[in-house]
Amino acid sequence: MRTTGIAGLLLAAAGCAAPPASRGPTELEKLQATSDAYRSFHYKAELSDGTRAVMIELAWRAPDRAILRYGSSHVIFLSGGVEHRLERKTYTAVDTGAILEGLKKTYGDLLPFPPQISFMLGNWALPLQGHGLLARIDLRPLAHRLGWLEEVVSRPREGRLHQWGALEWDLRDDGFLQHVKIGGSAELRLVELSIDQPVDDAVFELPAHEGAVDLSEAQRRQRGEELDDAFHRWALEARPEAAVVESLVRADLARRVEPEKMIEIQRKNLEDDLEAVRKQKPDAPGSALRERTEISRGKTMGALGIIEEDLQKDFARRLDRYLSGRAPEALGELWRAAVARQVDLQLRRPLEQVFAEKLR
């Protein structure tokens, strides 16, 4: 049968249509790809609020050496996975690489990519309020080396200038900031820049910190908690699926509740209870011991129901914390189901077995 008229024209057009053109890289993607490929750089800029000025220095050398100096009293240095911080009269050294490796062993290999070093400059309105910029070295998967690019490039552009309200960024083609105008008086201005040139070892040296208060032990615990939260967030954002949720919840429940200890305590309590019955009534029939076991079982499983309710609430709060209250409903359902399943596997079934052994 011949196809004619409009139908025939539509079929002919469909048959001859060219495949959709592939999208080329955006300005942001180009800048990120370019700057992520740098083997080294050394950037110095001056931040001024109109009355005083401080230097901000960023340096990088592949594969893992990074340093940030902000004025004379704030230094962050990373090398070999160890993070050093010198802030005023305090010093800390934390092996973040070891912490991340421990999290990987605890939860499994859940991250799509290992965490990468990213230099951050932001909170650009702070100098207008008499404060300094936010300057830090961040650590996260899928991070880009120059962490300010996404924010700056998202602003309206005219030539090399990106503008937003009282802020104006002059962004170079290599991804670095030439000049940032912050209102009428504050500004950041490039002083010196080298890219893919040798960076002297002296650049990556901490200032002398004799006499500084060493806060490493306390900060090690705090940093461990921060990275534990971050690991959950990275994993859930990258792969919000059942297997990932199950792995996280399984390890968290085991760490928080210590089921093996809980089961052993219950087994001992039951043994002690039955032994007390035997001492009081040496000729007690087996039915009396069975009844005592059933009573203990009912109390224990009732208490477990309350424990499970509390665990569900606690895990829900943790999920909100990991994802800043933005967990999709589908992910929340997976999370709740995983908590219920792990309570069953790690607590309910083993506890039932404790009583079943006595009721045979």
C-alpha positions as CSV (number, residue, x, y, z in Angstrom):
1,M,0.0,0.0,0.0
2,R,1.3,3.4,-1.0
3,T,1.7,6.0,1.7
4,T,0.7,9.5,0.5
5,G,-0.1,12.9,1.7
6,I,1.0,14.3,5.1
7,A,1.7,10.8,6.5
8,G,4.1,10.1,3.6
9,L,5.9,13.4,4.0
10,L,6.3,12.7,7.7
11,L,7.8,9.3,7.1
12,A,10.1,10.6,4.5
13,A,11.3,13.4,6.7
14,A,11.9,11.0,9.6
15,G,13.9,8.7,7.3
16,C,16.1,11.6,6.1
17,A,16.5,13.4,9.4
18,A,20.1,13.9,10.5
19,P,21.1,12.6,14.0
20,P,21.1,15.3,16.7
21,A,24.4,17.2,16.9
22,S,26.4,16.3,20.0
23,R,26.8,19.1,22.5
24,G,30.3,20.6,22.7
25,P,32.0,21.4,26.0
26,T,30.7,24.4,27.9
27,E,32.9,27.3,29.0
28,L,33.0,25.8,32.5
29,E,33.9,22.4,31.3
30,K,36.7,23.7,29.2
31,L,38.2,25.7,32.1
32,Q,37.9,22.8,34.4
33,A,39.5,20.4,32.0
34,T,42.3,22.8,31.4
35,S,43.0,23.6,35.0
36,D,42.6,20.0,36.2
37,A,45.5,19.0,33.8
38,Y,48.0,21.4,35.4
39,R,50.9,19.6,36.9
40,S,51.8,22.6,39.0
41,F,50.9,26.2,39.6
42,H,51.8,29.0,42.0
43,Y,49.3,31.8,42.5
44,K,49.7,35.0,44.6
45,A,47.0,37.6,45.0
46,E,46.5,40.6,47.3
47,L,43.2,41.1,49.1
48,S,42.4,44.6,50.2
49,D,39.4,46.1,51.9
50,G,40.6,49.7,51.2
51,T,42.5,50.1,54.5
52,R,44.7,47.1,54.8
53,A,45.9,44.3,52.5
54,V,46.9,40.6,53.0
55,M,48.4,38.1,50.6
56,I,46.7,34.9,49.5
57,E,49.0,32.3,48.1
58,L,48.0,29.0,46.5
59,A,50.5,26.4,45.2
60,W,50.0,22.9,43.7
61,R,52.4,20.2,42.6
62,A,51.2,16.9,41.4
63,P,50.4,14.3,42.6
64,D,49.4,15.5,46.1
65,R,51.3,18.6,47.3
66,A,49.1,21.6,48.0
67,I,49.5,24.7,50.2
68,L,47.4,27.7,51.0
69,R,48.7,30.7,52.9
70,Y,46.3,33.5,53.9
71,G,48.1,36.4,55.5
72,S,50.8,35.5,58.1
73,S,48.7,33.4,60.5
74,H,46.8,30.9,58.4
75,V,48.4,28.0,56.5
76,I,47.0,24.7,55.2
77,F,49.4,22.2,53.8
78,L,48.6,18.8,52.3
79,S,51.2,16.2,51.3
80,G,51.1,12.4,51.2
81,G,47.5,12.4,52.6
82,V,48.5,14.3,55.7
83,E,46.8,17.6,56.4
84,H,48.7,20.3,58.4
85,R,47.1,23.4,59.7
86,L,48.8,26.4,61.3
87,E,46.3,29.0,62.6
88,R,47.5,31.8,64.8
89,K,48.9,30.0,67.8
90,T,47.6,26.5,67.1
91,Y,48.9,23.6,65.0
92,T,47.3,20.4,63.9
93,A,48.4,17.4,61.8
94,V,45.8,14.9,60.7
95,D,46.4,11.9,58.4
96,T,43.2,12.3,56.3
97,G,44.5,9.7,53.8
98,A,44.5,7.1,56.6
99,I,41.0,8.1,57.8
100,L,39.6,7.8,54.3
101,E,41.2,4.4,53.8
102,G,39.7,3.3,57.1
103,L,36.2,4.5,56.0
104,K,36.7,2.5,52.7
105,K,37.4,-0.6,54.7
106,T,34.5,-0.1,57.0
107,Y,31.8,0.7,54.4
108,G,33.2,-0.7,51.2
109,D,34.5,0.8,48.0
110,L,31.4,3.0,47.4
111,L,32.9,6.2,46.0
112,P,33.0,6.6,42.2
113,F,36.4,8.4,42.4
114,P,38.9,8.9,45.2
115,P,38.7,12.4,46.9
116,Q,40.7,15.0,45.1
117,I,42.3,18.3,46.3
118,S,40.4,21.5,45.3
119,F,41.4,25.1,46.1
120,M,38.4,27.2,47.3
121,L,37.9,31.0,47.3
122,G,34.5,32.2,48.1
123,N,31.9,34.0,50.3
124,W,32.9,37.1,48.3
125,A,30.5,39.4,50.1
126,L,32.4,38.9,53.4
127,P,34.9,41.7,52.8
128,L,32.0,44.1,52.4
129,Q,31.1,43.3,56.1
130,G,34.7,43.8,57.3
131,H,35.6,40.1,57.2
132,G,38.1,38.1,55.0
133,L,37.3,35.7,52.2
134,L,36.6,32.1,52.8
135,A,39.9,30.4,51.6
136,R,40.4,26.7,52.1
137,I,41.7,23.5,50.5
138,D,38.8,21.1,50.1
139,L,38.8,17.3,49.6
140,R,36.1,15.5,47.8
141,P,35.4,13.1,44.9
142,L,34.9,14.6,41.4
143,A,36.5,17.9,42.7
144,H,38.0,20.3,40.3
145,R,41.4,21.8,41.1
146,L,40.1,25.4,40.9
147,G,37.0,25.3,43.1
148,W,35.8,28.9,42.4
149,L,35.2,28.2,38.7
150,E,31.6,26.9,39.0
151,E,30.4,29.9,41.0
152,V,32.1,32.5,38.9
153,V,31.2,31.1,35.5
154,S,27.5,30.8,36.5
155,R,27.3,34.6,36.8
156,P,26.3,36.8,33.8
157,R,29.3,37.5,31.6
158,E,30.5,40.4,29.4
159,G,33.9,39.8,27.8
160,R,36.1,38.4,30.6
161,L,34.0,39.9,33.3
162,H,31.4,38.0,35.3
163,Q,29.1,40.2,37.3
164,W,26.6,39.7,40.1
165,G,25.3,42.7,42.1
166,A,28.3,44.5,43.7
167,L,30.7,41.8,42.6
168,E,32.8,41.7,39.4
169,W,35.2,38.9,38.5
170,D,37.9,39.2,35.8
171,L,38.5,35.5,35.0
172,R,41.5,34.6,32.9
173,D,41.4,32.0,30.1
174,D,43.6,29.7,32.3
175,G,40.9,29.7,35.1
176,F,42.7,32.0,37.5
177,L,41.3,35.3,38.8
178,Q,43.0,38.4,37.5
179,H,40.9,40.8,39.5
180,V,37.8,40.7,41.7
181,K,36.0,43.9,42.5
182,I,34.0,43.6,45.7
183,G,31.8,46.6,46.1
184,G,33.3,50.0,46.1
185,S,36.5,49.5,48.2
186,A,37.4,45.8,48.5
187,E,39.3,43.9,45.8
188,L,41.4,40.9,45.0
189,R,44.2,41.5,42.6
190,L,46.6,39.0,40.9
191,V,50.3,39.6,41.9
192,E,52.1,36.6,40.5
193,L,51.3,33.4,38.6
194,S,53.2,30.5,37.1
195,I,51.6,27.4,35.6
196,D,53.3,24.1,34.8
197,Q,56.7,25.6,36.0
198,P,58.9,24.1,38.7
199,V,57.7,25.2,42.1
200,D,60.5,25.4,44.7
201,D,60.3,23.0,47.7
202,A,60.6,26.0,50.0
203,V,57.1,27.1,48.9
204,F,55.7,23.9,50.4
205,E,57.2,24.5,53.8
206,L,55.2,25.3,57.0
207,P,56.4,28.3,58.9
208,A,58.1,27.6,62.2
209,H,55.5,26.7,64.8
210,E,57.5,26.1,68.0
211,G,55.3,27.2,70.9
212,A,52.1,26.7,69.1
213,V,49.4,24.7,70.9
214,D,49.2,21.2,69.3
215,L,45.5,20.4,68.8
216,S,46.2,17.3,66.6
217,E,44.5,14.7,68.8
218,A,41.3,16.6,69.3
219,Q,41.2,17.7,65.6
220,R,41.9,14.1,64.5
221,R,38.7,13.0,66.2
222,Q,36.7,15.9,64.8
223,R,38.1,15.5,61.3
224,G,37.3,11.8,61.4
225,E,33.7,12.6,62.2
226,E,33.6,15.2,59.4
227,L,35.0,12.8,56.9
228,D,32.7,10.0,58.0
229,D,29.7,12.3,57.3
230,A,31.3,13.4,54.1
231,F,31.8,9.7,53.0
232,H,28.1,9.1,53.5
233,R,27.2,12.2,51.5
234,W,29.6,11.4,48.7
235,A,28.4,7.8,48.4
236,L,24.7,8.7,48.6
237,E,24.9,11.5,46.1
238,A,26.9,9.5,43.6
239,R,25.0,6.2,43.9
240,P,21.6,6.6,45.6
241,E,20.8,2.9,45.2
242,A,19.9,0.0,47.5
243,A,23.3,-1.7,47.6
244,V,25.1,1.5,48.7
245,V,22.4,2.3,51.3
246,E,22.6,-1.3,52.7
247,S,26.4,-1.2,53.0
248,L,26.3,2.1,54.9
249,V,23.5,1.1,57.2
250,R,24.9,-2.3,57.9
251,A,28.2,-0.9,59.0
252,D,26.7,2.0,61.0
253,L,24.3,-0.3,62.9
254,A,27.1,-2.7,63.8
255,R,29.3,0.2,65.0
256,R,26.6,1.9,67.0
257,V,24.8,-1.0,68.6
258,E,27.6,-3.7,68.7
259,P,25.1,-6.5,68.2
260,E,27.5,-9.3,69.2
261,K,28.0,-7.8,72.6
262,M,24.3,-7.2,72.9
263,I,23.5,-10.9,72.0
264,E,26.0,-12.2,74.5
265,I,24.7,-10.1,77.3
266,Q,21.2,-11.3,76.6
267,R,22.4,-14.9,76.5
268,K,24.2,-14.5,79.9
269,N,21.1,-12.8,81.4
270,L,18.9,-15.6,80.4
271,E,21.3,-18.3,81.7
272,D,21.5,-16.4,85.0
273,D,17.8,-16.1,85.2
274,L,17.2,-19.8,84.6
275,E,19.9,-20.8,87.0
276,A,18.3,-18.7,89.7
277,V,15.0,-20.6,89.1
278,R,16.9,-23.9,89.4
279,K,18.4,-22.9,92.7
280,Q,15.1,-21.7,94.2
281,K,13.3,-24.8,93.0
282,P,15.7,-27.6,92.3
283,D,12.8,-29.9,91.3
284,A,11.1,-27.4,89.0
285,P,9.7,-29.1,85.9
286,G,10.9,-28.3,82.5
287,S,7.7,-26.5,81.8
288,A,8.5,-23.9,84.5
289,L,11.8,-23.2,82.9
290,R,10.2,-23.0,79.5
291,E,7.6,-20.6,80.8
292,R,10.3,-18.4,82.3
293,T,12.1,-18.4,79.0
294,E,8.9,-17.4,77.1
295,I,8.4,-14.5,79.5
296,S,12.0,-13.3,79.1
297,R,11.6,-13.6,75.3
298,G,8.5,-11.5,75.3
299,K,10.1,-8.7,77.4
300,T,13.3,-8.8,75.3
301,M,11.5,-8.6,71.9
302,G,9.2,-5.9,73.2
303,A,12.2,-3.8,74.2
304,L,13.7,-4.5,70.8
305,G,10.7,-2.9,69.2
306,I,11.3,0.3,71.1
307,I,15.0,0.2,70.3
308,E,14.2,-0.2,66.6
309,E,11.9,2.9,66.7
310,D,14.7,4.9,68.3
311,L,17.2,3.7,65.7
312,Q,14.9,4.6,62.9
313,K,14.6,8.2,64.3
314,D,18.3,8.4,64.8
315,F,19.2,7.1,61.3
316,A,16.6,9.5,59.8
317,R,18.3,12.4,61.5
318,R,21.6,11.3,60.2
319,L,20.4,11.0,56.7
320,D,19.1,14.6,57.0
321,R,22.5,15.7,58.2
322,Y,24.4,13.9,55.5
323,L,22.3,15.5,52.7
324,S,21.4,18.8,54.4
325,G,17.7,17.7,54.6
326,R,17.5,17.2,50.8
327,A,17.2,13.4,50.6
328,P,14.7,12.4,47.9
329,E,11.7,10.4,49.2
330,A,12.8,7.3,47.3
331,L,16.1,7.4,49.0
332,G,14.5,7.9,52.4
333,E,12.4,4.8,51.8
334,L,15.5,2.8,50.9
335,W,17.2,4.1,54.0
336,R,14.2,3.2,56.3
337,A,13.9,-0.3,54.8
338,A,17.6,-0.9,55.2
339,V,17.5,0.0,58.9
340,A,14.6,-2.4,59.4
341,R,16.3,-5.1,57.6
342,Q,19.6,-4.8,59.4
343,V,17.8,-4.6,62.8
344,D,16.2,-7.9,61.8
345,L,19.5,-9.5,60.6
346,Q,21.8,-8.2,63.3
347,L,19.5,-8.2,66.3
348,R,16.1,-9.8,66.0
349,R,17.1,-13.1,64.4
350,P,20.1,-13.7,66.7
351,L,18.0,-12.8,69.8
352,E,15.3,-15.2,68.7
353,Q,18.0,-17.9,68.3
354,V,19.1,-17.3,71.9
355,F,15.6,-18.2,73.2
356,A,15.1,-20.9,70.6
357,E,18.1,-22.8,71.9
358,K,16.3,-23.0,75.3
359,L,12.9,-23.8,74.0
360,R,13.8,-26.9,72.0
